[in-house]
Amino acid sequence: MANRKGRRRFGNTRKLPSGRFQARYLGPDTMERTAPATFATEREARKWLTLVESEIIKGEWVAPESGEITLDEYGPKWIGERKLEPRTRELYEDLFRLNVRPYLGALALASIRPATIRSWRSRALDGGRPEPQMVKAYRLLRSILNTATREDGILRENPCRIRGYDSYHTPERPTATVAQVYALATAMPARFAALVIVAAFSGLRWGELAALRWCDVDLAAGSVRVPRKLAALRGRLEFGPPKSEAGTRTVALPAAAVDALRVHLVAHVADDPDALVFTGERGAALRSSNFRRAVRWAESVKVAGIAGEFHFHDLRHTGNTLAAASGASTRELMHRMGHSSMRAALIYQHATSERDREIAAGMDRRIVGDAGKAKIARKPRKKKRRTKRGGGDDGAAGVPARTG
């Protein structure tokens, strides 16, 4: 049907026996669709069609039936289609199962609004879900709905656009002193002492330490190669590449860690290049939960005099802090840590009070040393003669004024 100007109108309207008007149109997918409601006048029906036509022209049109897909149908499919590390896939599945599905799973995607997201977060936190978990769940949900919006065209815009929901305050993790590191190593069974020392002085992750083989250790060069990691999955352990390309690296060790490794390799590791460096009591690959039980981690931390809640991962934090305090640059820290981003490395670039004192002491030594050599040039000042004013003084210093 053409309008008065000769341009063919988008869609069509018809009057129903009830006296109301129905609007229909052909979508971009060539399927004919009917408006979800009827209209009191033809003008209202035509106005609705104009809005639909505008959405199609701007590329914002979404098939009405697409939004009927539930989050419980779409979310797991999204996770399944992504190329993810096995551990990351399990993490996403758990986040969705525990934090998203119970609250939002039955909802159609099109029905999810920012208000829905606010209610979900509030109810979950009130129900005892930890805030860090909810932040991770929010990030996951935002990624899922981003695909629904930008790639699949199911939503016009992502409802996960609430400021502050994707972050939380993380208290700074504790670090151990060098003395506490040795005290903790001493509190361990003998076969795990070197693990503590190497963890603290190398900055390697748990999974990287657990995957080390004899052939990765170079005692002569004082370094370890990190070509793989060991991931704990549901019911099994799996070797795989490091977290990122930057994770594959060679890390230099201080002499203390090299000495500990040398003793450990002789005492506890089979003479085989492929033998794991750190294993359990029976020689099996290490699982972190079994390790904590075997060494009575919490008790050992107390014996070492480390206050607060100190995790094994805090040994990595300790090592990175020591490296930063020793003058490592951001790029050097990134290499040691196995990070491709500067963000994590910059955390360790803050000046600790101990390092600050060392800097001040170094400045003082330089100041004291240079002060003795310094010659301060001063422009000589002319002394002003004090003269008597008035009486017979004509103003010329020391010359009496003539009288008479």
C-alpha positions, 0 to 999 in steps of 0.5 A: 500500500502506497501513501499519498506521496507515492512511497510504499508504506511499511507494514499494513493495518486492518480493521477487526470486527471488534472495531479495533485495528491490527498491525502487521509487518514483514521482518528482516528475517522475511517472516510476517509478524503481528503486533502484540496488541490491537489499537483503538485507531488506525493512526495508533497502529500506523504509529507503532509500525513507524517505530518498528520500521525505525528500529529496523533501519537503525539495526536495533530490531530484535525478533520478539520471540528471541527474548523468550529464551530463558537465561537457564537455556542461554547461559550454559549454552554460552559457557559451552560454546566458549574456548576456555581453560578447563579450570575456567570452565568449571569456575563459570559453571559453578558461578552460574549454578550457585549464584545466577540460576537460583535467582534468574534462571527461569526468567526470559532474557527480554524480561531482565532489566537493571532493576532485576539485576539490583534485586538479584544482587541484593537478595543473593547478598542477604542470603549469605552469598559472599560479595567476591562471588557475586562480583564474579557472577555479575561479570559472567552474567554481563559477558553472557548478556553482551553476546545476547545483545551484540552478537545474537541480537536478542536484547537491545541493550545489556541490563548489566550496566550498574556502576560498582557491581563489577568490583569490590574492595580487596584488603591487601594480603599479608606478607611474611618477613624473611625470618618468618619464611624460614620459621614456616619452612622449619615448621613443615615436614622436611619434604615440604620445607623447600616448597615454602622457601622456593614459593616465597623467593620465586613468586611462582604460583601453586600450580606452577610449583606443583608442576615443576619437574627435575628437568625444569631446575637449573642449579648451575644457573640458579633458575627454574623454567615454568613450562606448565601448571597443574590444575585441580579439577573436579575429581582429577588433576590436569597438567596444562600450559601456564595461564598465559603466554607470559606465564611460560618463563624462566625465573632466576632464584636467590642463592637461598632458594637454590640451596634449599632446592639442591638439598631437596632434590637429593633427599626427596626426588627420584633421579629422573628428569621427568620426576616431579620436584614437589610431591606428597608423602607417597610421591603423588602429585600435590593437591593444595587441599591435601597439602594443607591438611598434611602440614597443618597449615594454620598451626604452622603459620601460628608457630612461625609467628605470622599474624592474621590469615596467611594463605599459601598464595601469600608466599607469592605475594611475599616474593613479589614484594621482596623483588619490588623492594630490591629494585625490580622494575615493573617490566621485570616484575611482570616477567617474574610473575608471569603477567602480560598486564602491568596492572598486577605488577604495579601493586608491588611498586608501592614503597613499603616502610622498610624499603622507604627507610632503606632509601632514606638511609642511602640518601643520608650516606650520599648526603654525608659523603658529598657534603664534605666535598662541597664548596659553597661559593659566597659573594663577599659582602662589603662592610658598611662603616657606621658614622655619626650623623648631624653636628659637623658631619656633611655626610662624607664619612670621616670628613668634618664639615667646614664651618664659618 
